[in-house]
Amino acid sequence: MKTPADEPFHDALCRPGTGRPSGLPDALLSGLVDARDCPPSELGRLIRHQDPGMRHLGLVLLTERAAACRPSDDGELAEIAGLLPASPPGPPEADLLLAGLYERLGHRLRDRPWPSWRAAGLPARVRIAWLRAEIRHDPTAIRDETPGEPLYQAVRETDITGAHRPARLVDELADSGDPVLQAEALRLARQGLHAGLLAPTPVRESLTRLLGAESAQVVAGALDELAEPWAVTEPLPPGRLAPFLAADAVGERPAVADAALAAAARHGHKDLLRQVVEDLGLPPGLRRRGMELLGGPADREDIGELTVVAARDPLLFGGPMVSCLRGLHRRGHFAEDPHVPAVIGLALSDHSIPPRDVATVL
C-alpha cells in the first residue's frame, strides 16, 4: 500500500521514461515501492530502462513479485516470465538476479531460447549462477560442461526441490563418470527420496549404477543408502555385493567392504556373511564384524555351526559370537541345550566377554 506522499516516487518508477528521481539511491527507491503496486507491464519498462541502476531495481522488484506468487498463479508467473530480458543487462548484480529469475521461471518460456550468457563475459559468481539455472532446467547440459570448479559449485548449490526434472538430473550426474558429480548424484537421490520427489525404484536403480563408480567414497555411500530400510524391500542379489568382499578388493577399499558387509546383513545374505567369517584371507576385523552381523539374518538352525566356527578361534570370535547370539535372542531364536557348553567355553576363553551377556543368551 502506498501513501499520497509516496505517489511521486511510485509514478517515477512505474514510468521509467520520465527519468529517475534525482538524488535518491536505489535502496531508498526499492523501499518506497511495493512490487505488487506495479503491473508486470510497467515492471517490464523499468527492466528495459536505459539507466543500469533502474534496470537493477526493476529486476529486484520483479524478483519480489515472482516470490510473492503462489504456484497456482500460472497466468501471472507466465506473464512475469515473458518480461525476462533476452540477454544479461548488467551490472553484475542485475545479471545475478536475472539468473535467479530464469532458474525459477525459465521452464515457462517454452520455445524461447535462453540468453547467451556464456559469451557475455560475466564474473565467475554470475556464470556459476547461470550454469546452475540451466542445469536445473536441462540436466543434459552437464554433458557439455568441462568438469571443474564452476560446474562443481553449480551442482553443489543445486537443491532437488527446485529441479524441474529431478530424476533426469540424478541420472545425468550418476552417469557422468566424474567422482565429484557422482557424489552429488548420491546427495540429490537421498534428498529427492526423502522429500517424496523421487520414487524408490528409480533411486534404487541410480544407486545400483553408482556401485560401479571408481570413487570408494561414492560406492560406500551408495551401499550405505542401499542398506536403509526403504531399500531392503527389494533385496540386492548376493552376487552384486560379493565382489566388494573379496580379499583383493577389501585391501584396496576397506570402507567399501564395511558398507558391503552391512548391506549384505540388511538384505538377508547370511551365506555371504558366513563366507566372510570363514575366509582366512580377509582382515580379522572384517571377519569379526561378519560374525556379529549374522545375528540379523541367521536363525536357530545356524547356531550350532556358528559356535563350531567360533570355537576354532575363541579370542577372535568369542565376543562377536555372543553379540551374534544376542541378535538372534532378540528375534526369538534361542540357543538350545547342546549349544551351552560351547558358549560357556567361549566365555571362559575370553574374559572380556561380559558375563551378563552370556547369561542373557543362555
Salt bridges, closest charged atoms under 4 A:
ASP11 OD1 - HIS10 ND1 3.77
ASP11 OD1 - ARG15 NH1 3.13
ASP26 OD1 - ARG20 NH1 2.92
ASP34 OD2 - ARG36 NH2 2.87
GLU42 OE1 - ARG45 NH1 3.08
ASP51 OD2 - ARG20 NH2 2.54
ASP73 OD1 - ARG70 NH2 3.66
ASP74 OD1 - ARG108 NH2 3.33
GLU76 OE2 - ARG65 NE 2.59
GLU103 OE1 - ARG132 NE 3.27
GLU103 OE2 - ARG136 NH1 2.11
GLU134 OE2 - ARG118 NH2 2.77
ASP138 OD1 - ARG165 NH1 3.77
GLU145 OE2 - ARG118 NH2 2.53
GLU149 OE2 - ARG156 NH1 3.16
GLU157 OE1 - ARG125 NH2 2.77
GLU157 OE1 - ARG132 NH1 2.58
ASP171 OD1 - ARG209 NH2 2.86
GLU172 OE2 - ARG143 NH2 2.63
GLU172 OE2 - ARG168 NE 3.06
ASP175 OD1 - ARG209 NE 3.04
GLU184 OE1 - ARG187 NE 2.69
GLU225 OE1 - ARG190 NE 2.96
GLU225 OE2 - HIS194 NE2 3.63
GLU234 OE1 - ARG204 NH1 3.30
GLU278 OE2 - ARG274 NH2 3.00
GLU292 OE1 - ARG289 NH1 3.05
ASP299 OD2 - LYS270 NZ 3.41
ASP302 OD2 - LYS270 NZ 2.94
GLU305 OE1 - ARG274 NH1 3.01
GLU336 OE2 - ARG300 NE 3.89
ASP357 OD1 - ARG326 NH1 2.70
